[in-house]
Amino acid sequence: MFMSGKNLNSKIILGLKIRQLRLERGLSFSELSKKSGLSLSYLNEIEKGKKFPKPEKIESLAKCFNVRLESLLSEELDGALAPVSDLLKSNFLKELPLDLFGIEITKIVEIISIAPKRVGAFISTLVEIARNHAYVEENFYLGALRSFLEMHLNYFEDIESSAMKFREENDIPSDEFIHADLLANLLEKLFNYDLDKGGLDQYPELNSLRALYVPKSKSLLLNGNLTPNQMAFQFGKELGFSYLKLKQRANTSSLMKINSFEEVLSHFKAAYFSAALLMPLDPVKAYLVEFLGQKRFSTTFISQVMNDFGASAEMVFQRMTNILPSHLGLRKIYFFRFISQADSLNYIVDKELHLDGKHTPHSNRIDETYCRRWLSIKMLDQLKTSDSSLEIGAQISSYYGSSDEYLIISIVKKDLKSSSKYIGLSLGILLDANSRSKIGFIDDPEIPRMVVNTTCERCSISDCEERKAEPTKYLEKLEKKRVGKVLEDLLK
């Protein structure tokens, strides 16, 4: 297979081949310039993957290196560069949103070309890790999105402005509650949507979906079991897709199969638009200022916010992660969402966000037992045996073995669509001089304090009544230390 010369991969592959041949022949840029008749700057652009020469110039380079023209034009890379070829064929470099992070792909090519053997070995290692852990493109896209949100402190002024502009254009006051019916009318009037509010009910296989968009007819089929709040959010998302002119999107309400990063980004933007539309910046900020200024932690205050804006618990926490860092100076926060089944002791973290640095609580121990002293998990365990459908709580958690201390605010609830599914949401705020000066209820004696750890398997707390698994990883660590100490003494 031969290079087309037009796509990015072709430029990168040719550049790597030219550099490899030049170094193998011991030629400097200046020497190759004289032999080929190509300028120094042009050769440099070729090697960096920025330019693809005309056929006669490639033929000139082939003669300089004494290689066949076909070998230069082939898309195959040999030897140390073979892993790079695999990476390029996988399309990852093209699909990953490097531009969002200010990274030029040509810079990555430069790094690869400087030390192809080392970088090739590193790439091979990454690919092997991905295979062993069953990573797929979706993991990279979602991971890239999370990093992008963290880099921007999960606040996007352009989407906030678009949501406010939409309200103004449609004569909706910034502090007015928006009913689902109003959003439905706007979808029909402005973007010619055909709404079917029970359209998915005849397809039991699609019971887990909230909505399905059919592009050909511009129809939106909805799950008949949606609450008014869920329906409003779904309509807000569809308005986001249309108003923001987001072309690449999945047709399902949640991403069932991810085809590109652009698709992931579009769904994020549409969801952000919906939340900003339903819970406008200024009124929510005013609520949060009042909430944080109280001397006592109030669960009723959070309930009031949910009722006043017709918002779900997820939406409330989303807006908190948008506004606390950007407008109220509380940057060091994290967010987790736990999922669990009624008859299971297992908990899965399916959403995670760390702002202004990685925080002590983390979800990378997916095959281990999360600490039952974590507020969300403790509350979920209690909810499973109660008649309640939603609970709100707070805790100050000190992380065992570190000086880190967090204020944790949690909401746990039964899933409205499945009585056997439970959801736990946790927002953690690192307690430092800054946060202590801004949160009035930090010293509320009614807020319980608890020493917590990450997982039972890694925890050395011996008298833990909440323990659900043996400290196997901790004991392994102790054994390695003992062996290391004996070896150290013997070698002395």
DATA-V362518 format. One record per residue. N is the residue number from 1. RES is the residue in one letter. BURIAL is I if it has 24 or more other C-alpha atoms within 12 Angstrom, else O. Layout:
n res burial
N RES BURIAL
N RES BURIAL
This chain:
n res burial
1 M O
2 F O
3 M I
4 S O
5 G I
6 K O
7 N O
8 L I
9 N I
10 S I
11 K I
12 I I
13 I I
14 L I
15 G I
16 L I
17 K I
18 I I
19 R I
20 Q I
21 L I
22 R I
23 L O
24 E O
25 R O
26 G O
27 L O
28 S O
29 F I
30 S O
31 E O
32 L I
33 S O
34 K O
35 K O
36 S I
37 G O
38 L I
39 S O
40 L O
41 S O
42 Y I
43 L I
44 N I
45 E I
46 I I
47 E I
48 K I
49 G I
50 K I
51 K I
52 F I
53 P I
54 K O
55 P O
56 E O
57 K I
58 I I
59 E O
60 S I
61 L I
62 A I
63 K O
64 C I
65 F I
66 N O
67 V O
68 R O
69 L I
70 E O
71 S I
72 L I
73 L I
74 S O
75 E I
76 E I
77 L I
78 D O
79 G O
80 A I
81 L I
82 A I
83 P I
84 V I
85 S I
86 D I
87 L I
88 L I
89 K O
90 S O
91 N O
92 F I
93 L I
94 K I
95 E I
96 L I
97 P I
98 L O
99 D O
100 L O
101 F O
102 G O
103 I O
104 E O
105 I I
106 T I
107 K O
108 I I
109 V I
110 E I
111 I O
112 I I
113 S I
114 I O
115 A O
116 P I
117 K O
118 R O
119 V I
120 G I
121 A O
122 F O
123 I I
124 S O
125 T O
126 L O
127 V O
128 E O
129 I O
130 A O
131 R O
132 N O
133 H O
134 A O
135 Y O
136 V O
137 E I
138 E I
139 N O
140 F I
141 Y I
142 L I
143 G I
144 A I
145 L I
146 R I
147 S I
148 F I
149 L I
150 E I
151 M O
152 H I
153 L I
154 N I
155 Y I
156 F I
157 E O
158 D O
159 I I
160 E I
161 S O
162 S I
163 A I
164 M I
165 K O
166 F I
167 R I
168 E O
169 E O
170 N O
171 D O
172 I O
173 P O
174 S I
175 D I
176 E O
177 F I
178 I I
179 H I
180 A I
181 D O
182 L I
183 L I
184 A I
185 N O
186 L I
187 L I
188 E O
189 K O
190 L O
191 F I
192 N O
193 Y I
194 D I
195 L I
196 D I
197 K I
198 G I
199 G I
200 L I
201 D O
202 Q O
203 Y O
204 P O
205 E O
206 L O
207 N I
208 S I
209 L I
210 R I
211 A I
212 L I
213 Y I
214 V O
215 P O
216 K O
217 S O
218 K O
219 S I
220 L I
221 L I
222 L I
223 N I
224 G I
225 N O
226 L I
227 T O
228 P I
229 N I
230 Q I
231 M I
232 A I
233 F I
234 Q I
235 F I
236 G I
237 K I
238 E I
239 L I
240 G I
241 F I
242 S I
243 Y I
244 L I
245 K O
246 L I
247 K O
248 Q O
249 R I
250 A I
251 N I
252 T I
253 S I
254 S I
255 L I
256 M O
257 K O
258 I I
259 N I
260 S I
261 F I
262 E I
263 E I
264 V I
265 L I
266 S I
267 H I
268 F I
269 K I
270 A I
271 A I
272 Y I
273 F I
274 S I
275 A I
276 A I
277 L I
278 L I
279 M I
280 P I
281 L I
282 D I
283 P I
284 V I
285 K I
286 A O
287 Y I
288 L I
289 V O
290 E O
291 F I
292 L I
293 G O
294 Q O
295 K O
296 R O
297 F I
298 S I
299 T O
300 T O
301 F O
302 I I
303 S O
304 Q O
305 V I
306 M I
307 N O
308 D I
309 F I
310 G I
311 A I
312 S I
313 A I
314 E I
315 M I
316 V I
317 F I
318 Q I
319 R I
320 M I
321 T I
322 N I
323 I I
324 L I
325 P I
326 S I
327 H I
328 L I
329 G I
330 L I
331 R I
332 K I
333 I I
334 Y I
335 F I
336 F I
337 R I
338 F I
339 I I
340 S I
341 Q I
342 A I
343 D O
344 S O
345 L O
346 N I
347 Y I
348 I I
349 V I
350 D O
351 K I
352 E I
353 L I
354 H I
355 L I
356 D I
357 G O
358 K O
359 H I
360 T I
361 P I
362 H I
363 S I
364 N O
365 R O
366 I O
367 D O
368 E I
369 T I
370 Y I
371 C I
372 R I
373 R I
374 W I
375 L I
376 S I
377 I I
378 K I
379 M I
380 L I
381 D I
382 Q I
383 L I
384 K I
385 T O
386 S O
387 D O
388 S O
389 S I
390 L I
391 E I
392 I I
393 G I
394 A I
395 Q I
396 I I
397 S I
398 S I
399 Y I
400 Y O
401 G O
402 S O
403 S O
404 D I
405 E I
406 Y I
407 L I
408 I I
409 I I
410 S I
411 I I
412 V I
413 K I
414 K I
415 D I
416 L O
417 K O
418 S O
419 S O
420 S O
421 K I
422 Y I
423 I I
424 G I
425 L I
426 S I
427 L I
428 G I
429 I I
430 L I
431 L I
432 D O
433 A O
434 N O
435 S I
436 R O
437 S O
438 K I
439 I I
440 G O
441 F I
442 I I
443 D O
444 D O
445 P O
446 E O
447 I O
448 P O
449 R O
450 M I
451 V I
452 V I
453 N I
454 T I
455 T I
456 C I
457 E I
458 R I
459 C I
460 S I
461 I I
462 S O
463 D O
464 C O
465 E O
466 E I
467 R I
468 K O
469 A I
470 E O
471 P I
472 T O
473 K O
474 Y O
475 L O
476 E O
477 K O
478 L O
479 E O
480 K O
481 K O
482 R O
483 V O
484 G O
485 K O
486 V O
487 L O
488 E O
489 D O
490 L O
491 L O
492 K O
